[in-house]
């Protein structure tokens, strides 16, 4: 019988803490500390190595949902080579961004005041629920996880409407985190997140 175990990076400073606020985890389950932080991933960060399953926790820091958090799941897989290049609405492919991973998520975004364009459950690689966008700049890797199948539809660039994106600012082989922002029209909310890898074991 397979069981799910959360792989945590206990040695990354701080201790373990039990996080409250919904998400369906068992009462008293300990998760690694998750705090707001800034930074940028190094150029050598193994983005492809992020493929896998995660427990995702979002914390809201502003708006009506400030102080709330929610937990859910995130599933990432490698994108096909033919779909890795980032396609713009005008047709030409961006030379500065790639989409090495895509996937899906199951999390109640409304609990932290977040909204998105399209669903999170789609596993279609041309319009996934989650798209991972990698861009190398002078200081390191800007890594964005964009939520919403309509926002992620290949060849479509959305300039208005709802949006939800996670910006990974730190990470390792089993854990990553950073900030997130979401909004629609003149309304917006933001916060921070962490994702802990979940592994299957016999």
N, C-alpha and C positions, 0 to 999 in steps of 0.2 A: 504494500500500500504506500503510495507516495504522499509525503507530507510537505508542507511549505514552511521554509525557515527563512527568517529575515537575516541577511548577512549585514552586520553592522561594523563600522570602522571604529571600534572602541578606543583605539589609541590616538584619535585625532583631537585630543584635547576635550575637556569637559567630560561629564559622565553620561550615563543614560538617564533619560527621563521619560515618565509616562505622560503622553500627550492626550488631553481631553478634547472634546468638541465634535464628536461624530465621526463617521467614516466606517463604522462596522467592525473595527478591530475588537478583539476580546478585551474585557475589562482588565486593567492592570498590565497590559502588554507593554513592555519597555521598548522604546524606539530611541535611536541616537538623538542627541540634542540637535535642535534645528533653530538657527538664529539668523537674523538679517545680517548680510555681509556684502561687501563690494569686492570687485577684482575682475580679472580676466583670465581665461584659460590659456596655458602656454601653447606655443605652436606645436609642441610634441604630444599634446593631449590625444589619446587614442579614442577618437570619436566613434569609429566602427566598433570598438570594444564595448560601447554602451548598449549594444543590442541585448535584449532580455526583458525580464519582467520586474516591475518595481512597485513598491508601496509609495504613493505620492501624497504629500501633505502640503496644503496651501494655507497660508496665514494672511489675513487681511489687515492692513495697517491704516487705512483711511476710509472715509465714507461711512454709510450707515452700518456696514458690516465690520468696522474696525474692531479688532480684538477677537474675532471669530476665526476658527480654523475648520478644515474639513479634510478627510482622508479618502483616498480612492486607489485605483490601480492604473498603471501605465505599462503598455506593451510596445517595445520597439524592435524592429527587424531591419536587416540590411536592404537597401534599395537596389534594384537591378541597375547594372552599369548603364543601360540605355536611358534610364530615368534619373540619373544622378545630377545631370546638369540642370541648373535652375532656369526654367523657361519663363520669359517675360510675356506680357500680354501682347506686345507688338510683334512677337515671333522670334526675334534673335535671342540666343541663349546668353545669360549673364556670364561674364568671364571671371567674376569675383566671388560668386557664390555657388555652392553645390548642396544637394540634398542627399546625404549619405544614408539616412535612416528615415523610416516612416513607421506609423503604427496607429494605435488606438488608445483610448483612455475610458475609464469609468469612474467619474467623480461628479458630485453634485455641485457644480460651479455656483449656482444661485446661493448656496450657503455662505459664500464669501463675497457676494455681490458681483460675480463675474458673469459675462455673457459671451456668446460666440456666434459665428456665422456658420451654420451647418452643425451636424452632429459629431460626436466624438467616437462613435463605434465603428465607423467605416474602415475596412481593411483593404479597400481598393487602392493600389499604389498610385493611381493618377488623381485620386481625390480622397486621401486618407483623413482619418479623424485627427491625426497628429502628424505634422511634417517637421523634420529636423533640418534646419538651414545653417550651414557652416560658411563662415566668411573669415578669411585671414586678413588681419590688419597689422600695422607695425608692432603693436604691443602684444599681440597674441591672437587667439581665436574667439570671434564673436559667435556664439552658438545659441540659436533661437529655436524653441519648440513652439510651433504655431498650432493652435487648436481650431478645429472647425473644418469639416469636409468641404464646404463651399469656399471658404477662404483658401484652402489648399488645392483647389482644382487646378490641374496643370494648365498653364497658359493663361490663367486669370490672375490679374492683380487688382485687389480690392482697395479702393481709396476712401470709401466711406462704408457705413454699416458697422455691425458689431465686430469686435476683435478680442482675441485672448492670446497672449504670448508669454512664454517663460524664457528668461534669459539666464543661461547657465554661466555662473561666474567662478565656480570652484568645483572640484570633483576628483574622484579617484576611480579605481576599478569597480567599486561596489556602491558608490554613493556620490551624488552630485546635487548642487543646489544653486540658488541665486534669487533673482527677483522676478515678479510677474506683474503684468498690467493688462487691464481689460476695460472696455468701454463701448459706448455707442452714442453718437451725436455729441452733445456737450457733457455727458455724464461719464465719469471714469472712476475706476478704483484700482488699487495696487496693493502689493504685499511682497512676501518672500515665500520660498518653497524649499523643500528637500525631497529627494527621491532615494529610497533605499532598495537595493537589489534584493529580489526574492528568488531563491534557488530551489529547485526540486531535488529531493534526496529520497533514497529508498528507506 
